[in-house]
């Protein structure tokens, strides 16, 4: 029995941010709207840069682009909610992804236990108190301690892959 060696092509260095973004787009993610209470009212943004950091203690993180108008508001927040969007909430994801609009006017929500806005109909909501915000590269990483988990009603999540929404 003979075997032939298979060699992968040599990896190429990262040429630019567009190329890196395209490569990262090959990783499917869930879609969240991160919300926070502020003295100016509620703020929120669509993010797929959300992840778990630790189960014990329960820690999660999300990232805010330095170019975002919301950056100083999220950096000053003491709590936030991760609204994991349900498969029928692509319109909400789009609304919170665009700058300069009153995102909450057309969205059903209520204050959560931390004061962070909880979006009605989300697949799941995780409320956190801010533990630390760290400036890394062109983003801030906000780390939160999970304090409240809203009940899971079994709704399938909205997914994002290669620049488009998908459902399970």
Secondary structure as UniProt FT lines:
FT   HELIX           17..24
FT   TURN            25..26
FT   STRAND          29..30
FT   STRAND          32..36
FT   TURN            39..40
FT   STRAND          43..47
FT   STRAND          50..54
FT   TURN            55..58
FT   STRAND          59..65
FT   TURN            66..67
FT   TURN            69..70
FT   HELIX           71..76
FT   STRAND          79..84
FT   TURN            87..88
FT   HELIX           90..97
FT   TURN            103..106
FT   STRAND          109..111
FT   TURN            113..114
FT   STRAND          117..119
FT   TURN            120..121
FT   STRAND          124..136
FT   TURN            137..138
FT   STRAND          139..149
FT   STRAND          159..161
FT   TURN            162..163
FT   STRAND          164..166
//
